[in-house]
Amino acid sequence: MTESTAITSAPAQAIKTYLLGLQARIVAGLEAIDGKSFSTDAWQRPEGGGGISRIIEDGNVFERGGVGFSHVTGKSLPPSAAANRPEIAGRGWEAMGVSLVLHPRNPFAPTVHMNVRFFTATAEGEAPVWWFGGGMDLTPYYGFDEDAQHFHRTCRDALAPFGADLHPRFKTWCDDYFYLKHRQEARGVGGIFFDDFHALGFEQSSAMMQSVGDHFLAAYLPILQRRMDLPYDASQRDFQAVRRGRYVEFNLVYDRGTLFGLQSGGRTESILMSMPPEVKWRYNWSPAPGTPEHNLTAHFLVPRDWLA
């Protein structure tokens, strides 16, 4: 590793301060929309570190939502963390980040996920190996082109100051990552995703991660405000519950953050706060062609350039 990969505790502390501030800002923005306060659940982890989970359930807008901060440490990297970097297997590690998932009650308002994180792997006598990761993605149940376009435009704006090549790279990475292979289906309309990122050096890589976090409310709140009061019926709520099942399948089968949390002895309640409260599965069922429900998979769950 180059000298730029060796960091001191001061930059790490600055990142932690930023992440705690980001959590607070996002929760404040969401509370202003919902009108109900998030609860606060501070926790400690026996293996090292802890976090703060901010949770809303049975809100006026959000059926469930969680905005979690964590700062945890361990003596040996779990398999999921070293899968793409075998040279760091067995190192001690430190991870901090903010992760959120919001499940509105209204089926016309999409589920959204965002996280930003910083990771360091250390070994005696060797320079720390560090990287940033994160992104955001949108999962509609009833899609609207203008919503997908707005979300992707804001993602592009978050990355634009750091290089014109980043958005197309991270957009494709998101499409490839949030894909249910066993269903041959995208989880949603995508967004951006990046991991193991250090290419810009510490200061600029950190600034890029922070820009992604800072753009979340601008990406999501205008969409939520357009959709959260639309009238809906029981059949549309039923379809939302079926589609939420695909969200659960991805998180439990493929999501690296879920696997890392469980393999590293993380706090189960905070790891699984992303799960929707009401979900359904139906055997061998699909909506009839020509319906709005069928349009979700035919039009919206097909990876495309939404900004073209």
C-alpha positions in Angstrom: 0.0 0.0 0.0 1.1 3.6 -0.6 1.8 6.1 2.2 -1.6 7.7 1.6 -3.3 4.5 2.9 -1.9 5.0 6.4 -4.2 7.2 8.5 -4.2 8.5 12.0 -6.9 8.4 14.6 -7.7 12.1 13.9 -9.2 11.5 10.4 -11.1 8.4 11.7 -12.6 10.6 14.4 -13.5 13.2 11.9 -15.4 10.6 9.9 -17.2 9.4 13.0 -18.3 12.9 13.8 -19.5 13.4 10.3 -21.5 10.1 10.4 -23.2 10.9 13.7 -24.2 14.3 12.3 -25.5 12.7 9.1 -27.7 10.3 11.1 -29.1 13.3 13.1 -29.8 15.4 10.0 -31.5 12.5 8.1 -33.7 11.6 11.1 -34.7 15.3 11.6 -35.7 15.5 7.9 -37.7 12.3 8.1 -39.5 13.3 11.3 -40.5 16.5 9.7 -42.2 14.5 7.0 -43.8 11.9 9.2 -44.8 13.9 12.2 -43.8 11.1 14.6 -40.5 10.9 16.4 -37.9 8.2 15.9 -37.0 6.2 19.0 -33.3 6.0 20.0 -31.7 2.7 20.9 -28.0 2.9 21.9 -26.3 -0.5 22.1 -22.9 -2.0 22.9 -21.3 -5.0 21.3 -19.4 -7.5 23.5 -16.7 -8.0 20.8 -16.0 -4.3 20.6 -17.8 -1.1 19.8 -21.5 -0.3 19.5 -24.0 2.0 17.8 -27.2 4.0 17.9 -30.3 2.7 16.1 -33.0 5.3 15.4 -36.3 3.5 14.6 -39.8 4.5 13.6 -42.7 2.0 13.5 -46.4 2.6 12.7 -45.7 6.2 11.8 -48.0 8.5 9.8 -45.9 7.9 6.6 -43.4 5.2 7.5 -44.7 1.7 8.4 -41.1 1.0 9.5 -37.9 2.9 9.1 -34.4 2.6 10.6 -31.4 4.9 10.5 -28.5 3.3 12.2 -25.0 4.4 13.2 -22.4 1.8 14.1 -18.8 1.9 15.1 -17.5 -1.7 15.7 -14.2 -3.5 15.9 -13.0 -7.0 15.7 -9.8 -9.1 16.0 -10.2 -11.1 12.7 -12.1 -10.2 9.6 -15.1 -12.5 8.8 -15.1 -14.3 5.4 -17.6 -11.9 3.8 -15.3 -9.0 4.4 -12.2 -10.6 3.0 -13.8 -12.4 0.1 -12.6 -9.8 -2.4 -9.4 -9.0 -0.6 -7.8 -12.3 0.5 -4.5 -10.6 1.4 -6.2 -9.0 4.4 -7.8 -12.2 5.8 -7.2 -12.5 9.5 -6.5 -8.9 10.2 -8.0 -6.9 13.0 -10.7 -4.4 11.8 -12.6 -1.3 12.5 -15.8 -0.3 10.7 -18.1 2.7 11.1 -21.1 3.8 9.0 -24.6 5.0 8.7 -27.2 2.6 7.1 -30.9 3.2 6.5 -33.9 1.5 5.1 -37.3 3.2 4.9 -40.6 1.4 4.2 -43.5 3.8 3.7 -47.0 2.5 4.2 -48.4 3.9 0.9 -47.6 1.4 -1.9 -47.1 4.2 -4.3 -44.2 5.5 -2.2 -41.0 3.5 -2.8 -38.8 1.8 -0.3 -35.3 3.3 -0.2 -31.9 2.2 1.1 -28.7 4.2 1.7 -25.5 3.6 3.5 -22.1 5.1 3.8 -19.2 3.4 5.6 -15.5 3.5 6.4 -13.4 0.4 7.0 -9.9 -0.2 8.2 -8.0 -3.5 8.4 -4.8 -3.6 10.5 -2.0 -6.0 11.2 1.1 -5.8 13.4 4.0 -4.1 11.6 2.0 -3.3 8.5 0.3 -0.1 7.3 -3.5 -0.1 7.7 -5.6 -1.0 4.7 -8.6 1.3 4.5 -11.5 1.9 2.1 -14.9 3.6 1.8 -18.2 2.1 0.6 -21.8 3.0 0.2 -24.5 4.1 -2.1 -28.3 4.4 -2.3 -31.0 2.6 -4.3 -34.7 2.9 -4.8 -37.3 0.1 -4.8 -40.7 1.1 -6.1 -43.8 -1.1 -6.0 -45.7 1.1 -8.5 -43.1 2.9 -10.7 -43.0 6.5 -12.0 -40.5 7.5 -14.6 -40.0 11.0 -13.1 -39.2 9.4 -9.7 -36.5 7.2 -11.2 -35.1 10.0 -13.2 -34.9 12.4 -10.2 -33.3 9.7 -8.0 -30.6 8.9 -10.6 -30.0 12.6 -11.4 -29.3 13.3 -7.7 -27.0 10.4 -7.5 -25.1 11.7 -10.5 -24.9 15.1 -8.9 -23.4 13.7 -5.7 -20.5 12.1 -7.7 -20.0 14.7 -10.4 -17.3 16.8 -8.5 -15.1 13.7 -8.1 -14.9 12.6 -11.7 -17.3 12.1 -14.7 -16.5 8.4 -14.8 -17.8 7.6 -11.3 -21.5 7.8 -11.9 -21.7 5.4 -14.8 -19.3 3.0 -13.0 -21.2 3.1 -9.7 -24.6 3.0 -11.5 -23.6 -0.2 -13.3 -22.2 -1.6 -10.0 -25.5 -1.0 -8.3 -27.5 -2.7 -11.1 -25.2 -5.7 -10.9 -25.2 -5.9 -7.1 -28.9 -5.4 -6.3 -29.9 -8.3 -8.5 -31.7 -11.4 -7.4 -30.0 -14.1 -9.4 -32.4 -16.8 -8.4 -35.3 -14.7 -9.7 -33.4 -13.2 -12.6 -34.8 -9.8 -11.5 -33.5 -6.5 -10.3 -34.4 -5.5 -6.8 -35.5 -2.0 -7.8 -34.6 0.8 -10.2 -31.0 1.0 -8.9 -29.0 4.1 -8.0 -25.3 3.9 -7.1 -23.1 1.4 -5.2 -19.4 1.3 -4.5 -17.1 -0.6 -2.2 -13.4 -1.1 -1.4 -12.9 2.5 -2.7 -9.7 4.4 -2.1 -8.7 5.5 -5.6 -8.9 9.2 -4.9 -6.7 9.2 -1.8 -8.0 9.5 1.7 -9.2 13.1 1.7 -11.1 13.0 -1.6 -12.4 9.5 -1.1 -13.8 10.6 2.2 -15.3 13.7 0.6 -16.9 11.6 -2.1 -18.5 9.3 0.5 -19.8 12.3 2.4 -21.3 13.8 -0.7 -23.3 10.6 -1.2 -24.6 10.9 2.3 -25.3 14.6 2.0 -27.4 14.0 -1.2 -29.7 11.4 0.3 -32.6 13.7 1.5 -32.5 15.6 -1.8 -32.8 12.3 -3.7 -35.6 10.8 -1.7 -37.8 13.4 0.0 -39.3 14.9 -3.2 -40.3 11.5 -4.4 -41.8 10.6 -1.0 -43.8 13.9 -0.8 -45.3 13.3 -4.3 -46.5 9.8 -3.5 -47.2 9.4 0.3 -50.7 10.8 0.1 -52.0 9.1 -3.1 -55.1 7.0 -2.5 -54.7 3.3 -2.6 -56.8 0.2 -2.0 -56.3 -3.2 -0.4 -55.2 -5.0 -3.6 -52.4 -2.5 -4.0 -51.3 -3.0 -0.4 -51.4 -6.7 -1.1 -49.1 -6.3 -4.1 -46.7 -4.2 -2.1 -46.5 -7.0 0.5 -45.7 -9.6 -2.2 -43.0 -7.4 -3.7 -41.5 -6.7 -0.3 -40.8 -10.4 -0.1 -38.2 -10.0 -2.9 -36.6 -7.3 -0.8 -36.3 -9.8 2.1 -34.9 -12.5 -0.2 -32.1 -10.2 -1.4 -31.1 -9.0 2.1 -31.0 -12.5 3.6 -29.3 -14.3 0.6 -27.0 -11.7 -1.0 -26.5 -8.6 1.0 -22.8 -8.2 2.0 -23.7 -5.9 4.9 -26.2 -8.4 6.4 -23.7 -11.3 6.0 -20.8 -9.3 7.5 -23.0 -8.2 10.5 -24.1 -11.7 11.3 -20.7 -13.4 10.7 -19.0 -10.8 12.8 -21.3 -11.2 15.8 -23.2 -8.0 15.3 -26.3 -7.0 17.0 -29.1 -8.9 15.3 -31.9 -6.4 15.9 -29.9 -3.6 14.3 -28.8 -5.7 11.4 -32.3 -6.8 10.6 -34.0 -3.5 11.1 -34.2 -3.3 7.3 -36.9 -5.9 7.1 -40.4 -4.7 6.2 -43.1 -5.3 8.9 -45.6 -7.0 6.6 -44.5 -9.4 3.8 -46.2 -12.1 1.6 -45.1 -14.8 -0.6 -47.3 -16.5 -3.2 -46.5 -19.8 -5.0 -45.8 -19.4 -8.7 -47.7 -16.1 -9.0 -47.2 -13.2 -11.3 -49.5 -10.2 -12.2 -51.5 -10.2 -15.4 -49.9 -8.6 -18.5 -51.0 -5.0 -19.1 -51.6 -4.2 -15.4 -49.7 -1.6 -13.5 -48.3 -4.4 -11.3 -47.0 -6.2 -14.4 -45.5 -2.9 -15.6 -43.2 -2.9 -12.6 -41.2 -5.9 -13.8 -41.7 -5.2 -17.5 -40.5 -1.5 -17.4 -39.0 -0.5 -14.1 -37.0 -3.6 -13.0 -35.1 -3.7 -16.3 -31.7 -1.9 -15.8 -31.6 1.2 -18.1 -30.0 4.6 -18.4 -32.7 6.7 -16.6 -30.9 9.9 -17.6 -30.8 9.2 -21.3 
